[in-house]
C-alpha cells in the first residue's frame, strides 16, 4: 500500500506500512521529512481513505477521480495536501 505525493513540480512515493520513502524528485530533504511526519501522524486516516478509494474503484465501472487528504496550511512552505493516487 503506497501513496503518491505531488506539490508543484515535485513528486514522491511513500509506502504506508511501514512509512518509508520509495523515491522522490524535486522535494528538498526538509520537505520530505515534513511529508513523512504528516504521513506518520495521519496514517490511519490516509489508510482508511486509500481503502475506501480502492473499494469504490472495484465497485464502479466509471473512472474515479483522485482523492486528497488536506491539512491546514500554516505557511507557504508547508505542504497542505496529500494526494491519494494509490495503486494496489
C-alpha positions as YAML, in Angstrom:
chain: A
units: angstrom
residues:
- id: 1
  name: UNK
  ca: [0.00, 0.00, 0.00]
- id: 2
  name: UNK
  ca: [1.52, 3.33, -1.03]
- id: 3
  name: UNK
  ca: [0.63, 6.92, -1.90]
- id: 4
  name: UNK
  ca: [1.97, 9.47, -4.31]
- id: 5
  name: UNK
  ca: [2.71, 13.00, -3.10]
- id: 6
  name: UNK
  ca: [2.71, 15.91, -5.54]
- id: 7
  name: UNK
  ca: [3.42, 19.58, -4.95]
- id: 8
  name: UNK
  ca: [4.10, 21.88, -7.89]
- id: 9
  name: UNK
  ca: [6.73, 20.01, -9.95]
- id: 10
  name: UNK
  ca: [7.87, 17.77, -7.07]
- id: 11
  name: UNK
  ca: [6.81, 14.13, -6.71]
- id: 12
  name: UNK
  ca: [7.33, 11.40, -4.11]
- id: 13
  name: UNK
  ca: [6.10, 7.87, -3.46]
- id: 14
  name: UNK
  ca: [5.77, 6.63, 0.13]
- id: 15
  name: UNK
  ca: [4.94, 3.16, 1.40]
- id: 16
  name: UNK
  ca: [2.41, 3.26, 4.25]
- id: 17
  name: UNK
  ca: [3.36, 0.08, 6.14]
- id: 18
  name: UNK
  ca: [5.90, 0.83, 7.33]
- id: 19
  name: UNK
  ca: [6.06, 4.51, 6.35]
- id: 20
  name: UNK
  ca: [9.06, 4.68, 4.05]
- id: 21
  name: UNK
  ca: [10.10, 6.83, 1.10]
- id: 22
  name: UNK
  ca: [10.32, 4.83, -2.14]
- id: 23
  name: UNK
  ca: [11.59, 7.67, -4.36]
- id: 24
  name: UNK
  ca: [11.24, 11.39, -4.93]
- id: 25
  name: UNK
  ca: [12.01, 14.10, -7.45]
- id: 26
  name: UNK
  ca: [12.10, 17.81, -6.67]
- id: 27
  name: UNK
  ca: [11.50, 17.76, -2.89]
- id: 28
  name: UNK
  ca: [14.19, 19.00, -0.52]
- id: 29
  name: UNK
  ca: [15.25, 16.76, 2.35]
- id: 30
  name: UNK
  ca: [13.45, 19.08, 4.79]
- id: 31
  name: UNK
  ca: [10.22, 18.83, 2.76]
- id: 32
  name: UNK
  ca: [10.46, 15.04, 2.68]
- id: 33
  name: UNK
  ca: [10.86, 14.96, 6.46]
- id: 34
  name: UNK
  ca: [7.71, 17.13, 6.81]
- id: 35
  name: UNK
  ca: [5.77, 14.89, 4.44]
- id: 36
  name: UNK
  ca: [6.90, 11.74, 6.22]
- id: 37
  name: UNK
  ca: [5.91, 13.23, 9.59]
- id: 38
  name: UNK
  ca: [2.46, 14.13, 8.22]
- id: 39
  name: UNK
  ca: [2.02, 10.62, 6.87]
- id: 40
  name: UNK
  ca: [3.02, 9.08, 10.22]
- id: 41
  name: UNK
  ca: [0.72, 11.46, 12.11]
- id: 42
  name: UNK
  ca: [-2.27, 10.81, 9.82]
- id: 43
  name: UNK
  ca: [-1.52, 7.28, 8.61]
- id: 44
  name: UNK
  ca: [-4.76, 5.76, 9.92]
- id: 45
  name: UNK
  ca: [-6.88, 8.38, 8.11]
- id: 46
  name: UNK
  ca: [-4.80, 8.00, 4.94]
- id: 47
  name: UNK
  ca: [-5.14, 4.22, 5.00]
- id: 48
  name: UNK
  ca: [-8.92, 4.45, 5.53]
- id: 49
  name: UNK
  ca: [-9.20, 6.82, 2.55]
- id: 50
  name: UNK
  ca: [-6.90, 4.58, 0.48]
- id: 51
  name: UNK
  ca: [-9.03, 1.52, 1.27]
- id: 52
  name: UNK
  ca: [-12.27, 3.41, 0.54]
- id: 53
  name: UNK
  ca: [-10.93, 4.66, -2.80]
- id: 54
  name: UNK
  ca: [-9.88, 1.18, -3.87]
- id: 55
  name: UNK
  ca: [-13.15, -0.36, -2.66]
- id: 56
  name: UNK
  ca: [-15.15, 2.18, -4.69]
- id: 57
  name: UNK
  ca: [-12.83, 1.72, -7.68]
- id: 58
  name: UNK
  ca: [-13.52, -2.04, -7.69]
- id: 59
  name: UNK
  ca: [-17.28, -1.48, -7.31]
- id: 60
  name: UNK
  ca: [-17.58, 1.10, -10.09]
- id: 61
  name: UNK
  ca: [-17.11, 0.80, -13.82]
- id: 62
  name: UNK
  ca: [-16.72, 4.58, -14.05]
- id: 63
  name: UNK
  ca: [-13.37, 6.28, -13.70]
- id: 64
  name: UNK
  ca: [-12.77, 7.57, -10.17]
- id: 65
  name: UNK
  ca: [-11.23, 10.98, -9.55]
- id: 66
  name: UNK
  ca: [-8.15, 11.28, -7.38]
- id: 67
  name: UNK
  ca: [-8.81, 11.94, -3.72]
- id: 68
  name: UNK
  ca: [-6.80, 14.21, -1.46]
- id: 69
  name: UNK
  ca: [-6.47, 14.43, 2.29]
- id: 70
  name: UNK
  ca: [-5.99, 18.08, 3.17]
- id: 71
  name: UNK
  ca: [-4.25, 19.53, 6.18]
- id: 72
  name: UNK
  ca: [-4.32, 23.15, 7.37]
- id: 73
  name: UNK
  ca: [-1.62, 25.14, 5.62]
- id: 74
  name: UNK
  ca: [0.25, 27.13, 8.27]
- id: 75
  name: UNK
  ca: [2.61, 28.86, 5.87]
- id: 76
  name: UNK
  ca: [3.61, 28.78, 2.23]
- id: 77
  name: UNK
  ca: [6.48, 26.39, 2.95]
- id: 78
  name: UNK
  ca: [4.27, 23.58, 4.29]
- id: 79
  name: UNK
  ca: [2.54, 21.05, 2.13]
- id: 80
  name: UNK
  ca: [-1.21, 21.25, 2.61]
- id: 81
  name: UNK
  ca: [-2.50, 18.14, 0.90]
- id: 82
  name: UNK
  ca: [-1.57, 14.53, 0.40]
- id: 83
  name: UNK
  ca: [-2.89, 13.19, -2.91]
- id: 84
  name: UNK
  ca: [-4.13, 9.64, -2.73]
- id: 85
  name: UNK
  ca: [-3.28, 8.03, -6.02]
- id: 86
  name: UNK
  ca: [-2.58, 4.64, -4.57]
- id: 87
  name: UNK
  ca: [-2.13, 1.55, -6.59]
- id: 88
  name: UNK
  ca: [-2.83, -1.98, -5.42]
...
